[in-house]
Amino acid sequence: MATSKKPGKKKKSGKKKIGGKPKLLAGGNPQIAKADGDAPVRAFIAATPGWKRDVGRRLDALIVRTVPNVRKAVRWNSPFYGTEANGWFLSFHCLTKYVKVALYRGTSLHPVPPVASKNEGTRYFHVHEGEQIDVDLVAGWIRQASELPGWAGFDC
């Protein structure tokens, strides 16, 4: 018995359409393929929904102003920021009610960021909808963190 394809039905390839919007994961975090450079970070931020997109834009701009030669990458659906000399010092991730910003040497910063981590040395701060980032405080953390040996989980 011969099988025939139904007219008008196309086999799904499992690949995303070019130009299609990235899938949003839990909490509205965009699913972006791992890649190095500014372009994937910009794609992550552009795909982030609502108020979290503005938080991502502001964080990215503050990091670039504070660490002019910052390196960028996307891994595990999160943007990472680092320096060639010291490794990765910061990443952020969108959750349902806030954006979680990780500082990998956070326990060495002054003042220490407010949220503890199960990972030794890492500290977090959260940005909720409607909150303003304390630019001076966060820029200080970014500057300090970028000057310390960072996380070397993948090549910077």
MIMIVEX-74726 format. One record per residue (C-alpha): residue number from 1; residue in three letters; chain; x, z, y. Coordinates in steps of 0.25 Angstrom, whole numbers, plus 5000, padded with zeros to 4 digits. Layout:
BEGIN
    k    r  c    c1    c3    c2
  NUM  Ala  A     X     Z     Y
...
//
This chain:
BEGIN
    k    r  c    c1    c3    c2
    1  Met  A  5000  5000  5000
    2  Ala  A  5006  4996  5013
    3  Thr  A  5005  5005  5025
    4  Ser  A  5003  5000  5039
    5  Lys  A  5006  5006  5053
    6  Lys  A  4993  5008  5061
    7  Pro  A  4993  4999  5073
    8  Gly  A  4996  5006  5086
    9  Lys  A  5003  5018  5079
   10  Lys  A  5018  5020  5082
   11  Lys  A  5027  5029  5073
   12  Lys  A  5032  5041  5081
   13  Ser  A  5047  5041  5082
   14  Gly  A  5049  5056  5086
   15  Lys  A  5056  5052  5098
   16  Lys  A  5052  5055  5112
   17  Lys  A  5047  5044  5121
   18  Ile  A  5057  5040  5131
   19  Gly  A  5053  5045  5145
   20  Gly  A  5043  5054  5138
   21  Lys  A  5042  5069  5143
   22  Pro  A  5050  5079  5135
   23  Lys  A  5042  5088  5126
   24  Leu  A  5040  5102  5131
   25  Leu  A  5043  5113  5122
   26  Ala  A  5038  5128  5122
   27  Gly  A  5037  5133  5136
   28  Gly  A  5038  5120  5143
   29  Asn  A  5053  5118  5139
   30  Pro  A  5056  5103  5139
   31  Gln  A  5062  5097  5126
   32  Ile  A  5074  5089  5131
   33  Ala  A  5085  5083  5122
   34  Lys  A  5099  5090  5122
   35  Ala  A  5108  5083  5132
   36  Asp  A  5119  5086  5142
   37  Gly  A  5118  5083  5157
   38  Asp  A  5109  5084  5169
   39  Ala  A  5099  5074  5164
   40  Pro  A  5093  5082  5152
   41  Val  A  5092  5094  5161
   42  Arg  A  5084  5086  5171
   43  Ala  A  5076  5081  5160
   44  Phe  A  5073  5095  5155
   45  Ile  A  5069  5100  5169
   46  Ala  A  5060  5088  5172
   47  Ala  A  5053  5090  5159
   48  Thr  A  5051  5105  5161
   49  Pro  A  5036  5107  5165
   50  Gly  A  5031  5113  5178
   51  Trp  A  5037  5125  5185
   52  Lys  A  5049  5126  5175
   53  Arg  A  5054  5112  5180
   54  Asp  A  5056  5117  5194
   55  Val  A  5063  5129  5188
   56  Gly  A  5072  5120  5180
   57  Arg  A  5075  5111  5192
   58  Arg  A  5078  5123  5201
   59  Leu  A  5087  5129  5190
   60  Asp  A  5095  5116  5188
   61  Ala  A  5097  5114  5203
   62  Leu  A  5102  5128  5204
   63  Ile  A  5111  5127  5192
   64  Val  A  5117  5114  5198
   65  Arg  A  5119  5120  5212
   66  Thr  A  5126  5132  5206
   67  Val  A  5135  5125  5196
   68  Pro  A  5137  5111  5201
   69  Asn  A  5144  5105  5189
   70  Val  A  5134  5111  5179
   71  Arg  A  5132  5105  5165
   72  Lys  A  5118  5103  5160
   73  Ala  A  5112  5100  5146
   74  Val  A  5099  5102  5139
   75  Arg  A  5100  5109  5125
   76  Trp  A  5088  5115  5118
   77  Asn  A  5078  5110  5128
   78  Ser  A  5085  5118  5139
   79  Pro  A  5095  5114  5151
   80  Phe  A  5108  5120  5150
   81  Tyr  A  5118  5122  5162
   82  Gly  A  5133  5124  5160
   83  Thr  A  5147  5121  5165
   84  Glu  A  5158  5114  5157
   85  Ala  A  5168  5125  5159
   86  Asn  A  5158  5137  5155
   87  Gly  A  5147  5131  5146
   88  Trp  A  5132  5133  5148
   89  Phe  A  5127  5144  5157
   90  Leu  A  5112  5142  5159
   91  Ser  A  5100  5135  5152
   92  Phe  A  5085  5136  5154
   93  His  A  5073  5135  5146
   94  Cys  A  5058  5134  5149
   95  Leu  A  5049  5144  5143
   96  Thr  A  5034  5145  5145
   97  Lys  A  5034  5155  5156
   98  Tyr  A  5048  5154  5162
   99  Val  A  5061  5146  5162
  100  Lys  A  5072  5154  5155
  101  Val  A  5086  5152  5161
  102  Ala  A  5097  5156  5152
  103  Leu  A  5111  5161  5158
  104  Tyr  A  5121  5161  5146
  105  Arg  A  5130  5171  5152
  106  Gly  A  5119  5179  5159
  107  Thr  A  5124  5193  5156
  108  Ser  A  5137  5189  5164
  109  Leu  A  5129  5186  5176
  110  His  A  5126  5195  5188
  111  Pro  A  5115  5198  5189
  112  Val  A  5112  5196  5174
  113  Pro  A  5100  5187  5173
  114  Pro  A  5087  5195  5169
  115  Val  A  5083  5191  5155
  116  Ala  A  5092  5195  5142
  117  Ser  A  5094  5185  5131
  118  Lys  A  5097  5187  5116
  119  Asn  A  5109  5179  5118
  120  Glu  A  5121  5187  5123
  121  Gly  A  5125  5184  5137
  122  Thr  A  5113  5176  5141
  123  Arg  A  5103  5180  5151
  124  Tyr  A  5090  5173  5156
  125  Phe  A  5082  5172  5168
  126  His  A  5067  5167  5168
  127  Val  A  5060  5158  5179
  128  His  A  5045  5159  5178
  129  Glu  A  5035  5150  5185
  130  Gly  A  5035  5153  5200
  131  Glu  A  5048  5161  5200
  132  Gln  A  5059  5157  5210
  133  Ile  A  5073  5156  5204
  134  Asp  A  5082  5166  5212
  135  Val  A  5092  5155  5216
  136  Asp  A  5103  5164  5220
  137  Leu  A  5103  5173  5208
  138  Val  A  5101  5161  5198
  139  Ala  A  5112  5153  5205
  140  Gly  A  5121  5165  5203
  141  Trp  A  5118  5166  5189
  142  Ile  A  5121  5151  5187
  143  Arg  A  5134  5152  5194
  144  Gln  A  5139  5164  5187
  145  Ala  A  5134  5158  5173
  146  Ser  A  5141  5145  5175
  147  Glu  A  5154  5152  5178
  148  Leu  A  5154  5160  5165
  149  Pro  A  5157  5155  5151
  150  Gly  A  5143  5149  5146
  151  Trp  A  5136  5146  5133
  152  Ala  A  5143  5136  5125
  153  Gly  A  5132  5132  5115
  154  Phe  A  5134  5118  5117
  155  Asp  A  5145  5110  5125
  156  Cys  A  5144  5110  5140
//
